Amino acid sequence: MAPTQTKNLHFRDAWFWMLNGKKIKRPLWEGYWVWENNTIMMHCRDGSVTDIRKTENPAYTFTNVAARDWMVVEEGE
């Protein structure tokens, strides 16, 4: 069943939203993650964009994946 809530998500539910065209983030982030070009692209607060497969710190990235506070980015956020 598809998730209906858009806040306090486990990554598996945030992943569903992302695959359906939504941007996702954690509450304290100014950037977001989005599914583009058949991969997760990380849009950072400084304007840089990085393919998740090229992350410089995999441990940090996977710590975020394990978090339970993901949210769908609403327009204007």
MMTF fields as JSON, N, C-alpha, C and O atoms, coordinates in Angstrom:
{
  "mmtfVersion": "1.0.0",
  "mmtfProducer": "UNKNOWN",
  "numBonds": 307,
  "numAtoms": 308,
  "numGroups": 77,
  "numChains": 1,
  "numModels": 1,
  "chainsPerModel": [1],
  "groupsPerChain": [77],
  "chainIdList": ["A"],
  "bondAtomList": [4, 2, 8, 6, 12, 10, 16, 14, 20, 18, 24, 22, 28, 26, 32, 30, 36, 34, 40, 38, 44, 42, 48, 46, 52, 50, 56, 54, 60, 58, 64, 62, 68, 66, 72, 70, 76, 74, 80, 78, 84, 82, 88, 86, 92, 90, 96, 94, 100, 98, 104, 102, 108, 106, 112, 110, 116, 114, 120, 118, 124, 122, 128, 126, 132, 130, 136, 134, 140, 138, 144, 142, 148, 146, 152, 150, 156, 154, 160, 158, 164, 162, 168, 166, 172, 170, 176, 174, 180, 178, 184, 182, 188, 186, 192, 190, 196, 194, 200, 198, 204, 202, 208, 206, 212, 210, 216, 214, 220, 218, 224, 222, 228, 226, 232, 230, 236, 234, 240, 238, 244, 242, 248, 246, 252, 250, 256, 254, 260, 258, 264, 262, 268, 266, 272, 270, 276, 274, 280, 278, 284, 282, 288, 286, 292, 290, 296, 294, 300, 298, 304, 302],
  "bondOrderList": [1, 1, 1, 1, 1, 1, 1, 1, 1, 1, 1, 1, 1, 1, 1, 1, 1, 1, 1, 1, 1, 1, 1, 1, 1, 1, 1, 1, 1, 1, 1, 1, 1, 1, 1, 1, 1, 1, 1, 1, 1, 1, 1, 1, 1, 1, 1, 1, 1, 1, 1, 1, 1, 1, 1, 1, 1, 1, 1, 1, 1, 1, 1, 1, 1, 1, 1, 1, 1, 1, 1, 1, 1, 1, 1, 1],
  "groupList": [{"groupName": "MET", "atomNameList": ["N", "CA", "C", "O"], "elementList": ["N", "C", "C", "O"], "formalChargeList": [0, 0, 0, 0], "bondAtomList": [1, 0, 2, 1, 3, 2], "bondOrderList": [1, 1, 2], "singleLetterCode": "M", "chemCompType": "L-PEPTIDE LINKING"}, {"groupName": "ALA", "atomNameList": ["N", "CA", "C", "O"], "elementList": ["N", "C", "C", "O"], "formalChargeList": [0, 0, 0, 0], "bondAtomList": [1, 0, 2, 1, 3, 2], "bondOrderList": [1, 1, 2], "singleLetterCode": "A", "chemCompType": "L-PEPTIDE LINKING"}, {"groupName": "PRO", "atomNameList": ["N", "CA", "C", "O"], "elementList": ["N", "C", "C", "O"], "formalChargeList": [0, 0, 0, 0], "bondAtomList": [1, 0, 2, 1, 3, 2], "bondOrderList": [1, 1, 2], "singleLetterCode": "P", "chemCompType": "L-PEPTIDE LINKING"}, {"groupName": "THR", "atomNameList": ["N", "CA", "C", "O"], "elementList": ["N", "C", "C", "O"], "formalChargeList": [0, 0, 0, 0], "bondAtomList": [1, 0, 2, 1, 3, 2], "bondOrderList": [1, 1, 2], "singleLetterCode": "T", "chemCompType": "L-PEPTIDE LINKING"}, {"groupName": "GLN", "atomNameList": ["N", "CA", "C", "O"], "elementList": ["N", "C", "C", "O"], "formalChargeList": [0, 0, 0, 0], "bondAtomList": [1, 0, 2, 1, 3, 2], "bondOrderList": [1, 1, 2], "singleLetterCode": "Q", "chemCompType": "L-PEPTIDE LINKING"}, {"groupName": "LYS", "atomNameList": ["N", "CA", "C", "O"], "elementList": ["N", "C", "C", "O"], "formalChargeList": [0, 0, 0, 0], "bondAtomList": [1, 0, 2, 1, 3, 2], "bondOrderList": [1, 1, 2], "singleLetterCode": "K", "chemCompType": "L-PEPTIDE LINKING"}, {"groupName": "ASN", "atomNameList": ["N", "CA", "C", "O"], "elementList": ["N", "C", "C", "O"], "formalChargeList": [0, 0, 0, 0], "bondAtomList": [1, 0, 2, 1, 3, 2], "bondOrderList": [1, 1, 2], "singleLetterCode": "N", "chemCompType": "L-PEPTIDE LINKING"}, {"groupName": "LEU", "atomNameList": ["N", "CA", "C", "O"], "elementList": ["N", "C", "C", "O"], "formalChargeList": [0, 0, 0, 0], "bondAtomList": [1, 0, 2, 1, 3, 2], "bondOrderList": [1, 1, 2], "singleLetterCode": "L", "chemCompType": "L-PEPTIDE LINKING"}, {"groupName": "HIS", "atomNameList": ["N", "CA", "C", "O"], "elementList": ["N", "C", "C", "O"], "formalChargeList": [0, 0, 0, 0], "bondAtomList": [1, 0, 2, 1, 3, 2], "bondOrderList": [1, 1, 2], "singleLetterCode": "H", "chemCompType": "L-PEPTIDE LINKING"}, {"groupName": "PHE", "atomNameList": ["N", "CA", "C", "O"], "elementList": ["N", "C", "C", "O"], "formalChargeList": [0, 0, 0, 0], "bondAtomList": [1, 0, 2, 1, 3, 2], "bondOrderList": [1, 1, 2], "singleLetterCode": "F", "chemCompType": "L-PEPTIDE LINKING"}, {"groupName": "ARG", "atomNameList": ["N", "CA", "C", "O"], "elementList": ["N", "C", "C", "O"], "formalChargeList": [0, 0, 0, 0], "bondAtomList": [1, 0, 2, 1, 3, 2], "bondOrderList": [1, 1, 2], "singleLetterCode": "R", "chemCompType": "L-PEPTIDE LINKING"}, {"groupName": "ASP", "atomNameList": ["N", "CA", "C", "O"], "elementList": ["N", "C", "C", "O"], "formalChargeList": [0, 0, 0, 0], "bondAtomList": [1, 0, 2, 1, 3, 2], "bondOrderList": [1, 1, 2], "singleLetterCode": "D", "chemCompType": "L-PEPTIDE LINKING"}, {"groupName": "TRP", "atomNameList": ["N", "CA", "C", "O"], "elementList": ["N", "C", "C", "O"], "formalChargeList": [0, 0, 0, 0], "bondAtomList": [1, 0, 2, 1, 3, 2], "bondOrderList": [1, 1, 2], "singleLetterCode": "W", "chemCompType": "L-PEPTIDE LINKING"}, {"groupName": "GLY", "atomNameList": ["N", "CA", "C", "O"], "elementList": ["N", "C", "C", "O"], "formalChargeList": [0, 0, 0, 0], "bondAtomList": [1, 0, 2, 1, 3, 2], "bondOrderList": [1, 1, 2], "singleLetterCode": "G", "chemCompType": "PEPTIDE LINKING"}, {"groupName": "ILE", "atomNameList": ["N", "CA", "C", "O"], "elementList": ["N", "C", "C", "O"], "formalChargeList": [0, 0, 0, 0], "bondAtomList": [1, 0, 2, 1, 3, 2], "bondOrderList": [1, 1, 2], "singleLetterCode": "I", "chemCompType": "L-PEPTIDE LINKING"}, {"groupName": "GLU", "atomNameList": ["N", "CA", "C", "O"], "elementList": ["N", "C", "C", "O"], "formalChargeList": [0, 0, 0, 0], "bondAtomList": [1, 0, 2, 1, 3, 2], "bondOrderList": [1, 1, 2], "singleLetterCode": "E", "chemCompType": "L-PEPTIDE LINKING"}, {"groupName": "TYR", "atomNameList": ["N", "CA", "C", "O"], "elementList": ["N", "C", "C", "O"], "formalChargeList": [0, 0, 0, 0], "bondAtomList": [1, 0, 2, 1, 3, 2], "bondOrderList": [1, 1, 2], "singleLetterCode": "Y", "chemCompType": "L-PEPTIDE LINKING"}, {"groupName": "VAL", "atomNameList": ["N", "CA", "C", "O"], "elementList": ["N", "C", "C", "O"], "formalChargeList": [0, 0, 0, 0], "bondAtomList": [1, 0, 2, 1, 3, 2], "bondOrderList": [1, 1, 2], "singleLetterCode": "V", "chemCompType": "L-PEPTIDE LINKING"}, {"groupName": "CYS", "atomNameList": ["N", "CA", "C", "O"], "elementList": ["N", "C", "C", "O"], "formalChargeList": [0, 0, 0, 0], "bondAtomList": [1, 0, 2, 1, 3, 2], "bondOrderList": [1, 1, 2], "singleLetterCode": "C", "chemCompType": "L-PEPTIDE LINKING"}, {"groupName": "SER", "atomNameList": ["N", "CA", "C", "O"], "elementList": ["N", "C", "C", "O"], "formalChargeList": [0, 0, 0, 0], "bondAtomList": [1, 0, 2, 1, 3, 2], "bondOrderList": [1, 1, 2], "singleLetterCode": "S", "chemCompType": "L-PEPTIDE LINKING"}],
  "groupTypeList": [0, 1, 2, 3, 4, 3, 5, 6, 7, 8, 9, 10, 11, 1, 12, 9, 12, 0, 7, 6, 13, 5, 5, 14, 5, 10, 2, 7, 12, 15, 13, 16, 12, 17, 12, 15, 6, 6, 3, 14, 0, 0, 8, 18, 10, 11, 13, 19, 17, 3, 11, 14, 10, 5, 3, 15, 6, 2, 1, 16, 3, 9, 3, 6, 17, 1, 1, 10, 11, 12, 0, 17, 17, 15, 15, 13, 15],
  "groupIdList": [1, 2, 3, 4, 5, 6, 7, 8, 9, 10, 11, 12, 13, 14, 15, 16, 17, 18, 19, 20, 21, 22, 23, 24, 25, 26, 27, 28, 29, 30, 31, 32, 33, 34, 35, 36, 37, 38, 39, 40, 41, 42, 43, 44, 45, 46, 47, 48, 49, 50, 51, 52, 53, 54, 55, 56, 57, 58, 59, 60, 61, 62, 63, 64, 65, 66, 67, 68, 69, 70, 71, 72, 73, 74, 75, 76, 77],
  "secStructList": [7, 7, 7, 7, 7, 7, 1, 1, 5, 7, 2, 2, 2, 2, 2, 2, 2, 2, 2, 6, 6, 7, 7, 3, 3, 7, 6, 6, 7, 1, 1, 3, 3, 3, 3, 3, 6, 6, 3, 3, 3, 3, 3, 7, 6, 6, 1, 7, 3, 3, 3, 4, 4, 4, 7, 1, 7, 2, 2, 2, 2, 2, 2, 2, 2, 6, 7, 1, 7, 5, 3, 3, 7, 7, 6, 6, 7],
  "xCoordList": [0.843, 0.0, 0.89, 1.906, 0.514, 1.267, 1.09, -0.001, 2.147, 2.023, 1.136, 1.079, 0.456, -0.406, 0.151, -0.113, 0.908, 1.461, 2.687, 3.292, 3.047, 4.17, 5.247, 6.199, 5.105, 6.107, 6.412, 5.619, 7.578, 8.032, 8.031, 7.526, 8.601, 8.627, 9.903, 10.972, 9.776, 10.946, 11.403, 10.61, 12.659, 13.153, 12.369, 12.158, 11.934, 11.211, 9.957, 9.593, 9.295, 8.108, 8.501, 7.856, 9.556, 10.054, 10.492, 10.287, 11.096, 11.525, 10.328, 10.43, 9.195, 7.982, 7.612, 7.354, 7.588, 7.228, 8.224, 7.84, 9.505, 10.532, 10.361, 10.473, 10.094, 9.89, 8.637, 8.471, 7.763, 6.549, 6.66, 5.658, 7.909, 8.139, 8.297, 8.444, 8.273, 8.406, 9.856, 10.658, 10.174, 11.464, 11.308, 10.238, 12.367, 12.325, 13.506, 14.529, 13.345, 14.417, 14.213, 13.199, 15.183, 15.046, 14.752, 15.135, 14.085, 13.605, 14.654, 14.344, 15.865, 16.87, 17.636, 18.468, 17.367, 18.073, 17.5, 16.293, 18.397, 17.971, 17.935, 17.362, 18.541, 18.528, 17.512, 16.67, 17.599, 16.661, 17.262, 18.276, 16.628, 16.974, 15.83, 14.666, 16.169, 15.156, 15.628, 16.83, 14.684, 14.999, 15.117, 14.123, 16.331, 16.604, 17.601, 18.54, 17.401, 18.362, 18.651, 19.782, 17.623, 17.72, 18.659, 19.297, 18.737, 19.53, 18.994, 18.18, 19.44, 19.102, 20.127, 21.334, 19.624, 20.478, 20.268, 19.14, 21.378, 21.347, 21.581, 22.672, 20.55, 20.633, 20.966, 20.162, 22.136, 22.637, 22.33, 22.036, 22.402, 22.064, 22.97, 22.567, 24.196, 25.118, 24.886, 25.622, 23.859, 23.544, 24.186, 23.879, 25.077, 25.716, 24.746, 23.83, 24.968, 24.141, 25.083, 25.997, 24.852, 25.737, 24.922, 23.887, 25.385, 24.794, 25.106, 26.251, 24.109, 24.311, 25.421, 26.074, 25.637, 26.675, 28.077, 29.065, 28.16, 29.464, 29.643, 30.486, 28.857, 28.965, 30.37, 30.988, 30.864, 32.199, 32.222, 33.28, 31.071, 31.014, 29.851, 28.779, 30.041, 28.949, 28.357, 27.148, 29.162, 28.639, 27.613, 26.561, 27.908, 26.978, 25.708, 24.599, 25.876, 24.727, 23.81, 22.591, 24.381, 23.552, 22.969, 21.937, 23.602, 23.0, 21.71, 20.716, 21.728, 20.509, 19.442, 18.27, 19.826, 18.861, 18.174, 16.993, 18.899, 18.34, 17.42, 16.756, 17.376, 16.562, 15.07, 14.649, 14.289, 12.831, 12.085, 10.92, 12.759, 12.107, 12.088, 12.099, 12.061, 12.001, 10.656, 9.654, 10.657, 9.418, 9.411, 10.462, 8.23, 8.049, 8.16, 7.571, 8.912, 9.059, 7.789, 7.414, 7.146, 5.957, 6.404, 7.446, 5.631, 5.975, 6.167, 5.377, 7.206, 7.498, 8.444, 8.877, 8.778, 9.713, 11.134, 12.076],
  "yCoordList": [-1.182, 0.0, 1.248, 1.289, 2.236, 3.48, 4.304, 4.34, 4.958, 5.807, 7.017, 7.498, 7.496, 8.662, 9.884, 11.014, 9.679, 10.832, 11.353, 10.633, 12.589, 13.211, 13.727, 14.374, 13.447, 13.863, 12.704, 11.772, 12.776, 11.736, 10.356, 9.381, 10.303, 9.081, 8.285, 8.849, 6.967, 6.104, 6.297, 6.698, 6.02, 6.23, 5.42, 5.891, 4.217, 3.39, 4.11, 3.984, 4.86, 5.607, 6.876, 7.243, 7.536, 8.711, 8.304, 9.045, 7.125, 6.577, 6.454, 6.808, 5.955, 5.861, 7.227, 7.361, 8.236, 9.583, 10.095, 10.705, 9.843, 10.311, 9.658, 10.337, 8.363, 7.668, 8.146, 7.909, 8.82, 9.374, 10.883, 11.597, 11.35, 12.724, 13.771, 14.953, 13.37, 14.354, 14.496, 13.573, 15.655, 15.897, 15.499, 15.672, 14.97, 14.605, 15.228, 15.549, 15.391, 15.96, 15.588, 14.998, 15.939, 15.842, 17.246, 18.214, 17.397, 18.707, 19.819, 20.972, 19.498, 20.549, 20.869, 21.776, 20.149, 20.38, 21.576, 21.822, 22.311, 23.355, 22.809, 23.436, 21.651, 20.992, 19.866, 19.756, 19.033, 17.922, 16.851, 17.072, 15.703, 14.61, 14.44, 14.644, 14.062, 13.856, 12.76, 12.579, 12.033, 10.98, 11.636, 12.105, 11.671, 12.266, 11.382, 10.859, 11.221, 10.487, 9.089, 8.608, 8.454, 7.078, 6.929, 5.89, 7.96, 7.929, 8.973, 9.816, 8.919, 9.957, 11.079, 10.858, 12.266, 13.443, 14.254, 14.56, 14.589, 15.35, 16.822, 17.207, 17.635, 19.07, 19.722, 19.687, 20.306, 20.847, 22.327, 23.016, 22.81, 24.206, 25.187, 26.322, 24.775, 25.675, 25.711, 26.379, 24.99, 24.969, 23.834, 23.625, 23.101, 21.972, 20.801, 20.668, 19.959, 18.773, 17.586, 17.623, 16.532, 15.36, 14.09, 13.916, 13.223, 11.896, 11.136, 11.135, 10.496, 9.782, 8.74, 8.419, 8.216, 7.201, 7.793, 7.06, 9.122, 9.784, 10.547, 11.439, 10.198, 10.871, 10.714, 9.657, 11.761, 11.719, 11.032, 10.595, 10.93, 10.342, 9.346, 9.694, 8.117, 7.138, 6.874, 6.672, 6.869, 6.614, 7.682, 7.357, 8.929, 10.021, 9.882, 10.047, 9.581, 9.433, 8.316, 8.488, 7.166, 6.055, 6.271, 5.685, 7.095, 7.479, 8.247, 8.064, 9.102, 9.819, 8.863, 9.003, 7.901, 6.928, 6.183, 5.852, 5.922, 5.183, 6.038, 5.506, 7.338, 8.234, 8.006, 7.456, 8.441, 8.267, 9.595, 9.675, 10.624, 11.93, 12.571, 13.795, 11.733, 12.234, 12.905, 12.588, 13.833, 14.514, 14.821, 14.943, 14.941, 15.351, 16.873, 17.555, 17.396, 18.848, 19.399, 18.995, 20.304, 20.953, 22.154, 22.75, 22.502, 23.667, 24.885, 25.124, 25.653, 26.837, 26.602, 27.557, 25.339, 25.027, 25.109, 24.885],
  "zCoordList": [0.0, 0.0, 0.0, 0.693, -0.759, -0.843, 0.433, 1.003, 0.877, 2.072, 1.781, 0.649, 2.798, 2.63, 3.356, 2.945, 4.416, 5.122, 4.381, 3.586, 4.642, 3.943, 4.893, 4.456, 6.19, 7.179, 8.113, 8.251, 8.756, 9.687, 9.028, 9.585, 7.85, 7.057, 7.275, 7.511, 7.193, 7.034, 5.592, 4.74, 5.315, 3.964, 2.939, 1.821, 3.292, 2.304, 1.814, 0.645, 2.689, 2.266, 1.504, 0.522, 1.962, 1.239, -0.168, -1.129, -0.278, -1.569, -2.516, -3.691, -2.011, -2.822, -3.385, -4.581, -2.526, -2.977, -4.009, -5.007, -3.761, -4.685, -6.054, -7.075, -6.092, -7.36, -8.089, -9.285, -7.351, -7.945, -8.183, -8.231, -8.329, -8.759, -7.686, -7.999, -6.417, -5.338, -4.891, -5.032, -4.356, -3.71, -2.249, -1.665, -1.661, -0.245, 0.481, -0.123, 1.783, 2.591, 4.045, 4.416, 4.854, 6.305, 6.815, 6.159, 7.963, 8.42, 8.495, 8.196, 8.88, 9.047, 7.763, 7.748, 6.715, 5.452, 4.706, 4.714, 4.063, 3.14, 1.719, 0.827, 1.504, 0.204, 0.181, 1.071, -0.842, -0.978, -1.879, -2.54, -1.894, -2.799, -3.776, -3.43, -5.008, -6.039, -6.987, -7.184, -7.572, -8.541, -9.906, -10.462, -10.449, -11.76, -12.502, -11.902, -13.782, -14.609, -14.068, -14.128, -13.546, -13.043, -11.841, -11.672, -11.018, -9.791, -8.815, -9.19, -7.593, -6.62, -6.769, -6.671, -7.004, -7.079, -5.798, -5.411, -5.158, -3.909, -4.24, -4.659, -4.05, -4.286, -2.948, -2.016, -2.859, -1.591, -1.439, -2.415, -0.201, 0.085, -0.628, -0.883, -0.96, -1.655, -3.164, -3.891, -3.635, -5.053, -5.824, -6.998, -5.173, -5.853, -5.942, -5.13, -6.943, -7.149, -7.323, -8.146, -6.538, -6.55, -6.719, -6.076, -7.569, -7.708, -6.423, -5.971, -5.834, -4.571, -4.684, -3.691, -5.876, -6.063, -5.984, -5.944, -5.96, -5.88, -4.572, -4.481, -3.567, -2.28, -1.708, -1.839, -1.078, -0.491, 0.859, 1.312, 1.509, 2.841, 2.91, 3.407, 2.423, 2.414, 3.794, 3.903, 4.842, 6.185, 6.574, 7.124, 6.297, 6.596, 5.756, 6.264, 4.485, 3.591, 4.062, 4.091, 4.435, 4.872, 6.263, 6.589, 7.085, 8.356, 8.094, 8.797, 7.085, 6.708, 6.198, 6.548, 5.384, 4.858, 6.008, 5.911, 7.08, 8.214, 9.098, 9.987, 8.867, 9.696, 9.474, 8.456, 10.45, 10.403, 10.368, 10.758, 9.904, 9.887, 8.486, 8.351, 7.472, 6.092, 5.84, 6.481, 4.897, 4.536, 3.05, 2.421, 2.506, 1.127, 1.106, 1.945, 0.15, 0.011, -0.631, -1.731, 0.05, -0.486, -1.309, -1.033, -2.303, -3.127, -2.245, -1.331, -2.509, -1.726, -0.568, 0.077, -0.286, 0.819, 0.309, 1.068]
}
